[in-house]
Protein backbone atom coordinates (compact mmCIF):
# COMPACT_ATOMS: atom_id res chain seq x y z
CA UNK A 1 0.00 0.00 0.00
CA UNK A 2 2.81 2.45 0.85
CA UNK A 3 4.39 2.13 -2.59
CA UNK A 4 0.99 2.97 -4.11
CA UNK A 5 0.85 6.14 -2.00
CA UNK A 6 4.35 7.15 -3.13
CA UNK A 7 3.58 6.53 -6.81
CA UNK A 8 0.27 8.42 -6.60
CA UNK A 9 1.89 11.44 -4.94
CA UNK A 10 4.78 11.42 -7.43
CA UNK A 11 2.48 11.20 -10.49
CA UNK A 12 0.18 13.88 -9.08
CA UNK A 13 2.93 16.33 -8.21
CA UNK A 14 4.68 15.80 -11.55
CA UNK A 15 1.45 16.49 -13.46
CA UNK A 16 0.74 19.62 -11.42
CA UNK A 17 4.36 20.81 -11.72
CA UNK A 18 4.16 20.37 -15.51
CA UNK A 19 0.97 22.41 -15.76
CA UNK A 20 2.23 25.19 -13.46
CA UNK A 21 5.51 25.46 -15.36
CA UNK A 22 4.49 25.00 -19.00
CA UNK A 23 1.07 26.66 -19.20
CA UNK A 24 -0.18 30.14 -18.44
CA UNK A 25 -2.94 30.35 -15.84
CA UNK A 26 -6.27 29.98 -17.65
CA UNK A 27 -4.68 28.57 -20.80
CA UNK A 28 -6.67 25.72 -22.38
CA UNK A 29 -5.44 23.14 -24.84
CA UNK A 30 -8.19 21.12 -26.56
CA UNK A 31 -7.56 17.39 -26.37
CA UNK A 32 -11.00 16.55 -27.78
CA UNK A 33 -12.51 19.75 -29.16
CA UNK A 34 -15.63 20.93 -27.28
CA UNK A 35 -15.39 17.91 -24.97
CA UNK A 36 -12.10 17.64 -23.05
CA UNK A 37 -9.36 20.23 -22.50
CA UNK A 38 -6.13 20.56 -20.56
CA UNK A 39 -6.68 23.82 -18.67
CA UNK A 40 -4.36 25.51 -16.19
CA UNK A 41 -6.59 26.35 -13.23
CA UNK A 42 -6.21 26.92 -9.47
CA UNK A 43 -8.76 26.19 -6.76
CA UNK A 44 -8.54 27.37 -3.17
CA UNK A 45 -11.59 25.29 -2.26
CA UNK A 46 -12.84 21.77 -2.81
CA UNK A 47 -14.96 20.45 -5.70
CA UNK A 48 -17.14 23.10 -7.35
CA UNK A 49 -15.25 25.69 -5.27
CA UNK A 50 -17.00 24.81 -1.99
CA UNK A 51 -15.08 25.91 1.11
CA UNK A 52 -13.17 28.34 -1.11
CA UNK A 53 -10.40 30.08 0.81
CA UNK A 54 -10.75 27.76 3.82
CA UNK A 55 -7.37 26.13 3.30
CA UNK A 56 -6.75 25.34 6.97
CA UNK A 57 -10.08 23.58 7.29
CA UNK A 58 -9.48 21.53 4.12
CA UNK A 59 -5.98 20.55 5.27
CA UNK A 60 -7.33 19.52 8.69
CA UNK A 61 -10.10 17.37 7.16
CA UNK A 62 -7.60 15.73 4.79
CA UNK A 63 -5.17 14.96 7.63
CA UNK A 64 -7.98 13.43 9.72
CA UNK A 65 -8.99 11.23 6.76
CA UNK A 66 -5.37 10.27 5.98
CA UNK A 67 -4.61 9.36 9.60
CA UNK A 68 -7.88 7.45 9.90
CA UNK A 69 -7.18 5.43 6.77
CA UNK A 70 -3.57 4.77 7.83
CA UNK A 71 -4.65 3.55 11.27
CA UNK A 72 -7.44 1.39 9.89
CA UNK A 73 -5.23 0.02 7.08
CA UNK A 74 -3.11 -1.84 9.66
CA UNK A 75 -6.10 -4.13 10.28
CA UNK A 76 -6.91 -4.69 6.60
CA UNK A 77 -5.65 -7.79 4.81
CA UNK A 78 -7.81 -7.64 1.67
CA UNK A 79 -5.63 -6.65 -1.29
CA UNK A 80 -8.31 -4.60 -3.10
CA UNK A 81 -9.08 -2.63 0.06
CA UNK A 82 -5.38 -1.90 0.61
CA UNK A 83 -5.07 -0.68 -2.99
CA UNK A 84 -8.16 1.51 -2.48
CA UNK A 85 -6.62 2.96 0.69
CA UNK A 86 -3.33 3.63 -1.12
CA UNK A 87 -5.08 5.48 -3.95
CA UNK A 88 -7.25 7.48 -1.55
CA UNK A 89 -4.41 8.43 0.82
CA UNK A 90 -2.07 9.28 -2.07
CA UNK A 91 -4.69 11.50 -3.70
CA UNK A 92 -5.46 13.26 -0.43
CA UNK A 93 -1.74 13.82 0.21
CA UNK A 94 -1.26 15.20 -3.32
CA UNK A 95 -3.86 17.90 -2.73
CA UNK A 96 -2.60 18.59 0.82
CA UNK A 97 0.90 19.20 -0.55
CA UNK A 98 -0.52 21.81 -2.94
CA UNK A 99 -2.53 23.48 -0.18
CA UNK A 100 0.48 23.60 2.16
CA UNK A 101 2.85 25.02 -0.48
CA UNK A 102 0.57 27.15 -2.68
CA UNK A 103 -2.58 27.62 -0.50
CA UNK A 104 -4.56 26.21 -3.47
CA UNK A 105 -4.57 23.13 -5.69
CA UNK A 106 -3.55 23.04 -9.32
CA UNK A 107 -6.30 21.60 -11.53
CA UNK A 108 -6.00 20.71 -15.20
CA UNK A 109 -8.62 18.29 -16.52
CA UNK A 110 -11.50 20.24 -18.01
CA UNK A 111 -14.43 18.07 -19.15
CA UNK A 112 -16.78 20.44 -20.98
CA UNK A 113 -19.39 18.07 -22.35
CA UNK A 114 -21.30 18.62 -19.10
CA UNK A 115 -20.99 21.29 -16.43
CA UNK A 116 -18.25 19.70 -14.36
CA UNK A 117 -15.50 21.32 -12.28
CA UNK A 118 -11.92 21.26 -13.52
CA UNK A 119 -10.07 18.56 -11.58
CA UNK A 120 -6.59 17.09 -11.17
CA UNK A 121 -4.75 13.78 -10.93
CA UNK A 122 -5.11 13.64 -7.13
CA UNK A 123 -8.88 13.90 -7.53
CA UNK A 124 -8.83 10.99 -9.99
CA UNK A 125 -6.88 8.86 -7.51
CA UNK A 126 -9.18 9.86 -4.63
CA UNK A 127 -12.33 8.96 -6.55
CA UNK A 128 -10.77 5.74 -7.88
CA UNK A 129 -9.85 4.75 -4.33
CA UNK A 130 -13.37 5.50 -3.11
CA UNK A 131 -14.92 3.44 -5.92
CA UNK A 132 -12.59 0.51 -5.22
CA UNK A 133 -13.45 0.76 -1.53
CA UNK A 134 -17.17 0.56 -2.35
CA UNK A 135 -16.55 -2.47 -4.58
CA UNK A 136 -14.40 -4.10 -1.90
CA UNK A 137 -17.00 -3.47 0.80
CA UNK A 138 -19.78 -4.82 -1.41
CA UNK A 139 -17.69 -7.89 -2.24
CA UNK A 140 -16.95 -8.58 1.44
CA UNK A 141 -20.61 -8.13 2.40
CA UNK A 142 -21.63 -10.55 -0.34
CA UNK A 143 -19.17 -13.17 0.98
CA UNK A 144 -20.65 -12.91 4.47
Buried (B, 14 or more C-beta within 10 A) or exposed (E): BEEBBEBBBEBBBEBBEEBBEEBEEEEBEEEEEEEBBBBBBBBBBBBEEEBEEBBEEBBEBBEEBBEEBBEEBEEBEEEBBBBBBBBBBBBBBBBBBBBEEBEBBBBBBBBBEEEEBBBBBBBBBBBBBBEBBEEBBEEEEEEE
